[in-house]
Amino acid sequence: MGIARNVLLWASRNRWIENQFRQRQFAKKAVARFIPGEDANSALAESKRLNDRGITTVLTYLGENVSSIDDARAARRQYEELLDKTHALQIDSHISVKLTQLGLDVDVGETARNLEALAEHAASIANVVWVDMEGSNCVDATIDTFRKVRAKHDNVGLCLQAYLHRTPDDLEQLLSTRSAIRLVKGAYQEPASIAITRKQDVDAAFLKLSTRLAEQPPKGPGIRHGIATHDMKIISELSRLGAERQWDRDAYEVLMLYGIRRLDQLRLVDAGVPMRVLVSYGEAWFAWYVRRLAERPANVGFVLRSIFMK
């Protein structure tokens, strides 16, 4: 793991650095390129604009590690309202939730009830709920909670992280139930005993797992596997393999973050590749934002350029 990534991950948990960054003149402009606003209406407006360009979205309300059941229920209500607004505005957008935002640190049973309530609410309007993956200490509880809800609702999908050594086994077990998986490389600071640390090895693991996903489409209404990467080499290789092996065109969709590789997103859509963009909103953006930079420290360049771009 590179020094720059370690520093960024450390900074994402540092309250003093967060306070200093929020006070800087350039911070709002830098963040605005990647987060359209702190309120739901800003995220919905951008989702509608992306839909008009042929790009679907997934919306997430930023926040994690709530410390009370009341806060967990408030987060659930925020997502329920978000689902209702996407339906009323006819926006093609899923939602994506962190289980620690739904109470995982407080009460696992309450978390499962909150997730099930969201799955039921989404199903009533033909929508989908994605479950984000968090640090390695949350993986078992997240997968267990997902499985309980997925047994009753097939409109839920789960994020897995390619850099964890355990992920190939987790993936095979979940594919046996034809669960929908969103694959990411991984954005938390983990020791070598738990996670792959060299970038080239993470990339290789990601491509191998992505190929496995594309070979077995999920079961569920309006849901595909998600290949979440900005690495155009990997995306091109998957397209080549898909043509060679005649994969179902709807087996997977590519996911990218709002504000990154915007032209490539449009090019992929024009080429017929299903494209979905993660649009985030909320006041708790700092830790999420810095972890996104840490996934690929070269993204810091995007931030620096964004300060001077309109």
C-alpha positions in Angstrom: 0.0 0.0 0.0 1.4 3.4 -1.0 2.4 6.1 1.4 -0.1 8.5 -0.2 -3.0 6.1 0.3 -2.0 5.5 3.9 -1.9 9.2 4.6 -5.3 9.8 3.0 -6.9 7.0 4.9 -5.4 8.3 8.1 -6.7 11.9 7.3 -10.2 10.6 6.6 -10.5 9.7 10.3 -8.9 12.9 11.7 -11.4 15.4 13.0 -8.9 18.3 13.2 -8.0 17.8 9.5 -11.7 17.6 8.6 -12.4 20.9 10.5 -9.4 22.6 8.8 -10.5 21.4 5.3 -14.1 22.5 5.7 -12.9 26.0 6.6 -10.7 26.4 3.5 -12.0 28.6 0.6 -11.3 26.0 -2.1 -12.9 23.1 -0.2 -16.5 23.7 -1.3 -15.5 24.0 -4.9 -13.3 20.9 -4.9 -15.9 18.8 -3.2 -18.8 20.1 -5.4 -17.2 18.4 -8.4 -17.8 15.0 -6.8 -20.9 15.7 -4.6 -23.6 17.9 -6.1 -24.9 19.1 -2.8 -25.7 18.3 0.8 -29.4 18.0 0.2 -31.4 15.3 -1.5 -32.9 17.7 -4.1 -29.4 18.4 -5.4 -28.7 14.7 -5.8 -32.1 14.1 -7.4 -31.6 16.9 -9.9 -28.2 15.5 -11.0 -29.7 12.1 -11.3 -32.4 13.4 -13.6 -29.8 15.2 -15.7 -27.7 12.0 -15.9 -30.8 10.0 -16.8 -31.4 12.4 -19.7 -28.0 11.4 -21.0 -28.7 7.7 -20.8 -27.0 7.1 -17.4 -28.8 5.6 -14.5 -27.7 6.4 -10.9 -27.5 5.0 -7.4 -28.1 7.5 -4.6 -26.4 7.4 -1.2 -27.1 9.5 1.9 -23.7 10.0 3.5 -23.2 8.9 7.0 -22.0 5.9 9.0 -21.5 4.4 12.5 -24.6 5.9 14.1 -24.7 5.5 17.9 -28.4 5.2 18.6 -31.5 3.4 17.3 -33.2 6.7 16.8 -30.5 7.9 14.5 -30.7 4.6 12.6 -34.4 4.9 12.1 -34.0 8.5 11.0 -31.5 7.3 8.3 -34.0 4.7 7.2 -36.7 7.3 6.9 -34.4 9.5 4.8 -33.9 6.6 2.4 -37.7 5.9 2.3 -38.3 9.5 1.4 -35.6 9.3 -1.2 -37.2 6.3 -2.8 -40.6 8.0 -2.9 -39.0 11.1 -4.6 -37.3 9.1 -7.3 -40.6 7.3 -8.0 -42.6 10.6 -8.1 -40.0 12.2 -10.4 -39.6 9.1 -12.6 -35.8 9.0 -11.9 -34.1 5.7 -12.7 -32.0 5.4 -9.5 -31.3 2.7 -6.9 -30.3 3.5 -3.3 -27.2 2.3 -1.5 -26.9 2.1 2.3 -24.2 1.4 4.9 -25.4 -1.0 7.6 -23.6 1.0 10.3 -25.9 3.9 9.3 -28.8 1.6 9.9 -27.6 0.7 13.4 -25.1 -2.2 13.0 -22.9 -0.9 15.8 -25.9 -0.6 18.1 -28.3 -3.5 17.4 -27.9 -6.1 14.7 -31.5 -7.1 14.9 -32.7 -3.5 14.5 -30.4 -3.2 11.5 -31.9 -6.2 9.8 -35.4 -4.8 10.4 -34.4 -1.4 8.9 -32.9 -3.0 5.9 -35.9 -5.3 5.4 -38.2 -2.2 5.7 -36.2 -0.5 2.9 -36.3 -3.6 0.7 -40.1 -3.8 1.1 -40.5 -0.1 0.4 -38.3 -0.3 -2.7 -40.1 -3.4 -3.9 -43.4 -1.6 -3.7 -42.2 0.9 -6.4 -40.1 -1.7 -8.3 -36.7 -0.4 -7.1 -33.5 -1.8 -5.7 -31.5 -1.4 -2.4 -27.7 -1.9 -2.4 -25.8 -2.7 0.8 -22.4 -1.1 1.0 -19.4 -2.9 2.4 -17.4 -1.2 5.2 -14.2 -2.1 7.1 -13.2 -5.7 7.6 -14.6 -5.7 11.1 -18.1 -5.3 9.6 -17.9 -8.0 6.8 -19.4 -11.0 8.7 -22.2 -9.0 10.2 -22.9 -7.3 6.9 -23.0 -10.5 4.9 -25.2 -12.3 7.5 -27.7 -9.4 7.6 -27.8 -9.2 3.8 -28.4 -13.0 3.6 -31.3 -12.8 6.0 -33.0 -10.0 4.0 -32.1 -11.5 0.6 -33.8 -14.7 1.6 -37.1 -12.7 1.5 -36.4 -10.0 -1.0 -34.4 -10.4 -4.3 -34.3 -6.7 -4.9 -31.3 -6.2 -2.7 -27.6 -6.4 -3.8 -24.4 -6.5 -1.8 -21.0 -4.7 -2.3 -17.8 -6.8 -2.0 -14.2 -5.6 -1.9 -11.7 -7.2 -4.3 -8.7 -6.6 -2.1 -9.9 -8.7 0.8 -8.3 -12.2 0.8 -11.7 -13.7 1.8 -13.7 -12.2 -1.1 -13.4 -15.1 -3.7 -14.9 -17.5 -1.2 -17.6 -15.0 -0.2 -18.4 -14.4 -3.8 -18.9 -18.0 -4.6 -21.2 -18.5 -1.7 -23.3 -15.5 -2.6 -23.4 -16.5 -6.3 -24.8 -19.9 -5.3 -28.0 -17.9 -4.3 -27.8 -15.8 -7.5 -27.3 -12.6 -5.4 -26.5 -9.4 -7.1 -23.0 -8.2 -6.3 -21.3 -4.8 -6.8 -17.6 -5.3 -6.9 -15.2 -2.5 -5.8 -11.4 -2.6 -5.2 -11.6 -1.5 -1.6 -11.2 1.8 0.3 -10.3 1.0 3.9 -6.9 0.7 5.6 -6.4 -3.1 6.2 -3.3 -5.1 7.1 -1.6 -7.5 4.7 -3.0 -10.4 6.6 -6.5 -9.4 5.6 -6.1 -7.5 2.3 -4.0 -7.5 -0.8 -1.7 -4.4 -0.6 0.0 -4.1 -4.0 -2.0 -2.1 -6.5 -1.2 -4.4 -9.5 -2.3 -7.4 -7.4 -5.6 -5.7 -6.5 -6.2 -4.9 -10.1 -5.6 -8.5 -11.1 -8.0 -9.8 -8.4 -10.6 -7.3 -9.4 -10.5 -8.4 -13.1 -10.7 -12.1 -12.1 -13.7 -11.5 -9.8 -15.4 -9.2 -12.4 -15.0 -12.0 -15.0 -16.6 -14.5 -12.6 -19.6 -12.1 -12.0 -20.2 -11.5 -15.7 -20.4 -15.3 -16.3 -23.4 -15.6 -13.9 -26.1 -12.9 -14.0 -28.0 -12.4 -10.8 -31.7 -13.2 -10.1 -33.9 -10.2 -9.2 -36.1 -7.6 -10.8 -34.2 -4.7 -12.5 -30.8 -5.6 -11.0 -27.4 -6.4 -12.5 -24.0 -7.1 -11.1 -22.0 -3.9 -10.7 -18.4 -3.5 -11.9 -17.4 -0.4 -10.0 -14.2 1.0 -11.4 -12.7 4.0 -13.2 -10.0 1.8 -14.7 -10.7 2.0 -18.5 -8.2 -0.8 -19.1 -10.2 -3.2 -17.0 -13.5 -2.1 -18.5 -12.0 -2.6 -22.0 -10.7 -6.0 -21.2 -14.1 -7.0 -19.8 -15.8 -5.8 -23.0 -13.3 -7.8 -25.1 -13.9 -11.0 -23.0 -17.7 -10.4 -23.2 -17.6 -10.3 -27.0 -15.3 -13.3 -27.1 -17.3 -15.4 -24.7 -20.7 -14.1 -25.7 -21.8 -12.9 -22.3 -25.3 -11.7 -21.7 -25.1 -7.9 -22.4 -27.2 -7.3 -19.3 -25.1 -9.4 -17.0 -23.4 -6.4 -15.5 -23.2 -2.6 -15.5 -20.3 -0.3 -15.0 -20.4 2.0 -12.0 -18.4 5.2 -11.6 -18.5 8.1 -9.1 -20.2 11.3 -10.0 -17.7 13.8 -11.3 -15.0 11.3 -12.4 -14.4 10.3 -16.0 -17.5 12.1 -17.2 -16.5 11.9 -20.9 -15.7 8.2 -20.6 -19.1 7.6 -19.0 -20.8 9.1 -22.0 -18.6 7.1 -24.4 -19.5 3.9 -22.7 -23.2 4.7 -22.9 -22.8 5.5 -26.6 -21.1 2.1 -27.0 -24.1 0.4 -25.5 -22.5 -0.4 -22.1 -25.0 -0.1 -19.2 -23.7 2.8 -17.1 -24.7 3.8 -13.5 -23.2 6.6 -11.5 -23.0 6.9 -7.7 -24.4 10.2 -6.6 -23.8 11.1 -3.0 -25.3 13.8 -0.8 -25.4 14.8 2.9 -23.4 16.8 5.4 -21.2 13.8 6.4 -19.1 14.0 3.3 -15.5 14.4 4.5 -14.6 10.8 5.4 -16.3 9.4 2.3 -14.7 12.0 0.1 -11.1 11.3 1.3 -11.6 7.6 1.1 -12.5 8.0 -2.5 -9.3 9.9 -3.1 -7.4 7.1 -1.3 -8.8 4.4 -3.6 -6.6 6.0 -6.2 -4.3 8.7 -4.9 -3.9 10.0 -8.5 -7.5 11.2 -8.1 -6.0 14.0 -6.0 -5.1 15.4 -9.4 -8.8 15.6 -10.3 -9.3 17.6 -7.1 -6.5 20.0 -7.9 -7.7 20.5 -11.4 -11.3 20.9 -10.2 -10.3 23.9 -8.1 -9.5 25.8 -11.3 -12.3 24.4 -13.6 -15.8 25.7 -13.9 
